[in-house]
Amino acid sequence: MATEPLRARPPHRGSGSQRARRARSNNAALVLVAAGALLGWALPRWERHLPEAGLSFDASTAQATLAAIAGGMITLAGFVVTAITLVVQTVQAMSPRLVSALGHFSRYLVLFGLLIGTALYALVALSQIRGDSVPRVSVTLAIGLVLIDAVTVLRLLASLRHAVTGGGLARAVGERLRTVIDEVFPAGGPGVGGRGAGGRAGLAGGPGVSEPGSAGRAEAGGGVGTPEPGPSGRAGTGGGVGTPEPGPSGRAGTARDVGASESGPAGRAEAGGGVGTPEPGPSGRAEAGRVIGASESGPAGRAEAGGDSGAAYFAVPRESEDRGATDGTPLIHRGPPAVVFAIDEPRLTRLAARHDVRVLLRHAVGDFVGSGVTVGRLDGRGPLPAGLARRAASCVRYGPTRTVQQDVGYGFRLLADIAIRSLSPAVNDPTTAVQALDQIEEGLLRLAGRPLGPAWLLDRAGRPRVRCPAPQWPDFVSLALDETLLYGCGNPQVVRRLRALLDRVGAEAPKDRAQPLHERRAALDRLTATALPDPLLNRMASHPDSQGLGAPNDENPQ
């Protein structure tokens, strides 16, 4: 049976959606405003029963101080609104999609609540001063709040210095992109050698990957060791084929052990490059439990990478996926047309494990879906509980626009936007484009040696439960570089930086991922020859330069 190697990883437990973070910021601002008013009313009353403390003021001075504080905080709140307007205008000039992606405004909203809360505190405390009775602690606290507000506003000004520049925006997007890459495509484990055109996956310096033949037998692709017998007591020797063991569905699976492997209790092969005994899925069909890399199968058959990540490759029969694309219970988007901006991976995986089904998603994060569109299917045995499809469909989150929350491609989209917008004739700022390419290079380097493409989310027992579509290496390279190649080919600074990027990423990427980079390098040569016909400029643009222009001589040969 033909198989396809897929990534497998635990569901990502994020820090909450962008909507949840926005709600937390709104709630924090409201709490600060309400706390200021409540404290201004309660503290002067409570202070009457305490010994005198705090700064010494007479009644008129205390009233003037509190009035000045209230007026000053309201003025500062107006300044914050002006700052937000300035940031929005600057960010939209680079890319209108950056406004909702970076989350700058959550901090400004909390600061706005702090300033208004301080103003309300001062006004309410001012109303408590009667006659010669002066709430000294309340006035002293108001002065302390002024100091806190001043420090916070100064920090805001310092952050604005970076938020209103193209380079600062590129760094902010790059930082967020690297975090999302580590979450969605975890490092370590398999995939270091990448995947070949025929679906093989290799490990740098490790054994070759075994791949099932047409008759269903695993064919070893690398070194052979001596397998140890597992609980079933049957194992091949010296790379031979182990005794087929029937699964619960009555179908026998063949396993050839590559390297020193050991069969675990669930019948899966453990250790470097082993191909385990097929294990039946929820639909009763036997599936190969191939784990690539130095992995070990736990009691429930979970693949644990020998590196520092739980990511692994599984060989899942294509028959299962093709069947899931046509059969099973559909998951339908019932709302208005929207964009898939996130998936509640932990909840969806728990639902699938609880009801012993698999969820085959058809749309990736970032896809636009219309009303009534099927976004996935449930693949399981027998009739499914009522309402399960509705609960599973509710785990897919929709919104008006894409976010970087789980969407690595959108991070590259934003960086490409910054680069090509800065190269427009109206802006003509190639240095900002170079700064965006710095972040693009770092993102591609992080992806170069990691397993990419569709992934299975594993439940707590280590069984694949949810299949999520995801881009491949050529998709990321195209998204990150193609438009900058097109619009930057006439600028020597950008061309030199692109050559340095392609050289560095090409040196780090596995050989089977080099073709997209070679194609971009050839396209860059053709475009540059057309856009820079002058011999001097063409010769200057032919050298790689990590700074665009001005790199040291050993990096910029003449």
Residue pairs with C-beta under 8 A, 6 or more apart in sequence:
1 212
1 216
1 317
1 318
1 319
2 212
2 317
2 318
2 319
3 199
3 211
3 212
3 288
3 290
3 315
3 316
3 317
3 318
4 199
4 315
4 316
4 318
4 321
5 195
5 199
5 200
5 201
5 209
5 290
5 292
5 313
5 314
5 315
6 313
6 314
6 315
6 316
6 453
6 454
6 455
6 456
6 464
6 467
7 185
7 191
7 311
7 312
7 313
7 314
7 451
7 452
7 453
7 454
7 455
7 456
7 470
8 303
8 311
8 312
8 313
8 314
8 455
8 456
8 457
8 458
8 464
9 186
9 309
9 310
9 311
9 312
9 455
9 456
9 457
9 458
10 310
10 457
10 458
11 345
11 346
11 348
11 349
11 457
11 458
11 466
12 183
12 184
12 345
12 346
12 406
13 345
13 346
14 183
14 342
14 405
14 406
15 21
16 24
17 341
17 342
17 397
17 405
18 100
18 103
18 341
18 399
18 403
18 405
19 399
21 103
21 106
22 106
24 106
25 106
25 107
25 109
25 110
26 109
28 109
28 110
28 113
29 109
29 110
29 112
29 113
30 113
31 113
32 110
32 113
32 114
32 116
32 117
33 113
33 116
33 117
33 120
34 117
35 117
36 116
36 117
36 118
36 119
36 120
36 121
36 124
37 117
37 120
37 121
37 124
39 121
39 141
40 120
40 121
40 122
40 123
40 124
40 125
40 128
40 138
41 124
41 128
43 125
43 135
43 137
43 138
43 141
44 125
44 128
44 129
44 135
44 138
45 128
47 135
47 136
47 137
47 138
48 133
48 135
50 137
52 136
53 136
53 137
53 140
54 136
54 137
54 138
54 139
54 140
54 141
55 136
55 139
55 140
55 143
56 136
57 65
57 134
57 136
57 139
58 132
58 134
59 129
59 131
59 132
59 133
59 134
62 129
62 134
62 135
62 136
62 139
63 126
63 129
65 139
65 142
65 143
66 122
66 123
66 125
66 126
66 129
66 139
66 142
67 122
67 126
69 118
69 119
69 122
69 142
69 143
69 145
69 146
70 119
70 120
70 122
70 123
70 126
71 119
72 146
73 115
73 116
73 118
73 119
73 122
73 146
73 149
74 115
74 116
74 119
76 115
76 149
76 153
77 112
77 115
77 116
77 119
79 153
80 108
80 111
80 112
80 115
80 153
80 156
81 112
83 108
83 156
83 160
84 105
84 108
86 160
86 164
87 104
87 105
87 108
87 160
87 163
87 164
88 99
90 163
90 164
90 165
91 98
91 99
91 102
91 104
91 163
91 164
91 169
92 98
92 99
93 421
94 166
94 169
94 417
94 418
94 421
94 422
95 414
95 417
95 418
95 421
97 401
97 402
97 413
97 414
97 417
98 169
98 173
98 414
98 417
98 418
100 401
100 403
101 173
101 176
101 403
101 404
101 410
101 414
102 169
102 172
102 173
102 176
104 159
104 163
107 156
107 159
108 156
111 152
111 153
111 156
114 148
114 149
114 152
115 149
118 142
118 145
118 146
118 149
121 141
121 142
121 145
122 142
125 135
125 138
125 139
125 142
128 135
128 138
129 135
161 168
162 168
162 171
162 172
163 169
163 172
166 418
166 422
166 429
166 432
166 435
166 436
167 431
167 432
167 435
169 418
170 415
170 418
170 432
170 435
170 436
170 438
170 439
171 435
171 439
173 404
173 411
173 414
173 415
173 418
173 439
174 411
174 415
174 438
174 439
174 440
174 442
174 443
176 404
176 411
177 404
177 408
177 411
177 412
177 415
177 439
177 443
178 442
178 443
178 446
180 404
180 405
180 406
180 407
180 408
180 411
181 408
181 411
181 443
181 446
181 447
181 450
182 446
183 406
184 406
184 408
184 470
185 311
185 408
185 446
185 447
185 450
185 451
185 452
185 470
186 309
186 310
186 311
186 450
187 307
187 308
187 309
187 311
187 446
187 449
187 450
188 305
188 307
188 308
188 309
188 311
189 293
189 295
189 305
189 306
189 307
189 308
189 309
189 310
189 311
189 312
189 451
190 201
190 203
190 291
190 292
190 293
190 295
190 305
190 311
190 312
190 313
190 451
191 201
191 292
191 293
191 311
191 313
191 449
191 450
191 451
191 452
192 203
192 204
192 449
192 510
193 201
193 202
193 203
193 204
193 206
193 510
193 512
194 201
194 202
194 449
194 473
194 509
194 510
194 511
194 512
194 513
195 201
195 202
195 451
195 453
195 512
196 202
196 512
197 512
199 211
200 209
200 211
200 221
201 209
201 292
201 313
201 451
202 208
202 209
202 510
202 512
203 209
203 273
203 292
203 293
204 510
206 222
206 272
206 273
206 293
206 294
207 221
207 222
207 223
207 258
207 259
207 272
207 273
208 220
208 221
208 222
208 223
208 258
208 273
209 221
209 222
209 273
209 292
210 218
210 219
210 220
210 221
210 222
210 256
210 258
210 273
210 275
210 290
211 218
211 219
211 221
211 315
212 218
212 219
212 275
212 288
212 315
213 219
216 253
216 254
217 241
217 254
217 256
218 241
218 254
218 255
218 256
218 275
218 288
219 256
220 239
220 256
220 258
221 258
222 258
222 259
222 273
223 258
223 259
224 238
224 239
224 258
224 259
225 238
225 239
225 257
225 258
225 259
225 260
225 261
226 237
226 238
226 260
227 235
227 236
227 237
227 242
227 257
227 260
227 261
227 262
227 263
227 274
228 235
228 260
228 261
228 262
229 235
229 262
229 263
230 262
230 263
230 264
230 265
230 267
231 263
231 264
231 265
232 243
232 245
232 263
232 267
234 242
234 243
234 245
235 242
235 243
235 257
235 263
236 242
236 243
236 255
236 256
236 257
239 256
239 257
239 258
240 256
240 257
241 254
241 255
241 256
242 254
242 255
242 256
242 257
242 263
242 277
244 252
244 253
244 254
244 255
245 252
245 253
245 255
245 267
245 277
246 252
247 253
247 267
247 277
247 278
247 279
247 280
247 286
248 280
248 284
249 280
249 284
249 285
249 286
251 278
251 285
251 286
253 277
253 278
253 279
253 286
253 288
254 278
255 263
255 269
255 274
255 275
255 276
255 277
255 278
256 275
257 269
257 274
257 275
258 272
258 273
258 274
258 275
259 271
259 272
259 273
259 274
260 271
260 272
261 269
261 270
261 271
261 272
261 273
261 274
262 269
262 270
262 271
262 274
263 269
263 270
263 276
263 277
264 270
264 276
264 296
264 297
264 298
264 299
264 301
265 299
265 301
266 279
266 289
266 297
266 299
266 300
266 301
267 276
267 277
267 278
267 279
267 289
267 301
268 276
268 277
268 279
268 289
268 291
268 297
268 301
268 303
269 275
269 276
269 277
269 289
269 290
269 291
269 297
270 276
270 295
270 296
270 297
271 294
271 295
271 296
272 293
272 294
272 295
272 306
273 292
273 293
274 291
275 288
275 289
275 290
275 315
276 288
276 289
276 290
276 291
276 297
276 301
277 289
278 286
278 287
278 288
278 289
279 286
279 287
279 289
279 301
280 286
280 287
281 287
281 320
281 358
282 356
282 357
282 358
282 379
282 380
282 381
283 320
283 323
283 358
283 379
283 380
283 381
284 381
285 317
285 319
285 320
287 315
287 316
287 317
287 320
288 314
288 315
288 316
288 317
289 297
289 301
289 303
289 314
289 315
290 313
290 314
290 315
291 297
291 303
291 312
291 313
291 314
292 312
292 313
293 305
293 306
293 307
293 312
293 313
294 305
294 306
294 307
295 303
295 304
295 305
295 306
295 312
296 303
296 304
296 306
297 303
297 304
297 462
298 304
298 462
300 461
300 462
300 463
301 461
301 462
301 463
302 458
302 461
302 462
302 463
303 310
303 312
303 314
303 458
303 462
304 310
304 312
305 311
305 312
310 458
311 450
311 451
313 451
314 456
314 464
316 456
316 464
316 467
320 358
320 379
321 360
321 467
323 379
324 358
324 360
324 377
324 379
324 467
325 360
325 362
325 377
327 377
327 379
328 360
328 377
328 378
328 379
328 380
329 377
329 378
329 384
329 388
329 389
330 374
330 376
330 377
330 389
331 359
331 361
331 374
331 375
331 376
331 377
331 378
331 389
331 392
331 393
331 396
332 372
332 373
332 374
332 375
332 389
332 393
333 369
333 370
333 371
333 372
333 373
333 374
333 375
333 393
333 396
333 398
334 371
334 372
334 393
335 371
335 398
336 371
337 368
337 369
337 370
337 371
338 368
338 369
338 398
338 399
338 400
339 366
339 367
339 368
339 369
339 398
339 399
339 400
339 401
339 402
340 363
340 364
340 365
340 366
340 367
340 368
340 369
340 375
340 396
340 397
340 398
341 365
341 366
341 397
341 398
341 399
341 401
341 402
341 403
341 405
341 406
341 407
342 365
342 397
342 403
342 405
342 406
343 361
343 365
343 395
343 396
343 397
343 406
343 468
344 395
344 396
344 397
345 395
345 457
345 466
345 468
347 395
348 359
348 392
348 395
348 457
348 466
349 457
349 458
349 459
349 465
349 466
350 459
351 359
351 388
351 391
351 392
351 395
352 358
352 359
352 392
352 459
352 465
352 466
353 459
353 460
353 461
353 463
353 465
355 380
355 384
355 385
355 388
356 380
356 381
357 378
357 379
357 380
357 384
357 388
357 465
358 378
358 379
358 380
358 464
358 465
358 466
358 467
359 376
359 377
359 378
359 379
359 392
359 465
359 466
359 467
360 376
360 377
360 378
360 379
360 467
361 375
361 376
361 396
361 466
361 467
361 468
361 469
362 374
362 375
362 376
362 377
362 469
363 369
363 373
363 375
363 376
363 396
363 469
364 468
364 469
364 470
364 471
365 402
365 406
365 407
365 468
366 402
366 407
366 409
366 410
369 375
369 398
375 393
375 396
376 392
376 393
376 396
378 384
378 388
378 389
378 392
402 410
402 413
403 410
404 410
404 411
404 414
408 443
408 447
408 471
408 476
409 471
409 475
409 476
409 479
411 443
412 440
412 443
412 476
412 479
412 480
413 479
415 436
415 439
415 440
415 443
415 480
416 436
416 440
416 479
416 480
416 481
416 483
416 484
418 432
418 433
418 436
419 432
419 433
419 436
419 437
419 440
419 483
419 484
419 488
420 433
420 483
420 484
420 487
420 488
421 427
422 429
422 430
422 431
422 432
422 433
422 436
423 429
423 430
423 433
423 484
423 487
423 488
423 491
423 494
424 487
430 488
430 491
430 493
430 494
430 548
431 493
431 548
433 484
433 488
433 491
433 494
433 497
434 493
434 494
434 497
434 547
434 548
436 484
437 484
437 494
437 497
437 498
437 501
440 480
440 481
440 484
440 501
441 501
441 504
441 505
443 480
444 476
444 477
444 480
444 501
444 505
445 504
445 505
445 508
447 473
447 476
448 473
448 505
448 508
448 509
448 510
448 513
449 508
449 509
449 510
452 470
452 471
452 472
452 473
452 476
453 470
453 471
453 472
454 467
454 468
454 469
454 470
455 467
455 468
455 470
456 464
456 465
456 466
456 467
456 468
457 464
457 465
457 466
457 467
457 468
458 464
458 465
459 465
471 479
473 509
473 513
473 516
474 515
474 516
477 516
477 517
477 520
478 516
481 498
481 501
481 520
482 520
484 494
484 498
485 498
485 520
485 523
485 524
485 527
486 527
488 494
488 495
488 498
489 495
489 524
489 527
489 528
489 530
489 531
489 532
490 531
490 532
492 532
492 537
492 540
492 541
492 549
493 545
493 548
493 549
494 548
495 524
495 528
495 532
495 541
496 540
496 541
496 543
496 544
496 545
496 548
496 549
497 545
497 546
497 547
497 548
498 520
498 524
499 521
499 524
499 542
499 543
499 544
499 545
500 544
500 545
500 546
500 551
500 555
502 517
502 520
502 521
502 524
502 544
503 544
504 546
505 517
506 514
506 517
506 518
506 521
509 517
528 538
528 541
528 542
529 538
532 538
532 541
543 556
543 557
543 558
544 555
544 556
545 551
545 555
545 556
546 555
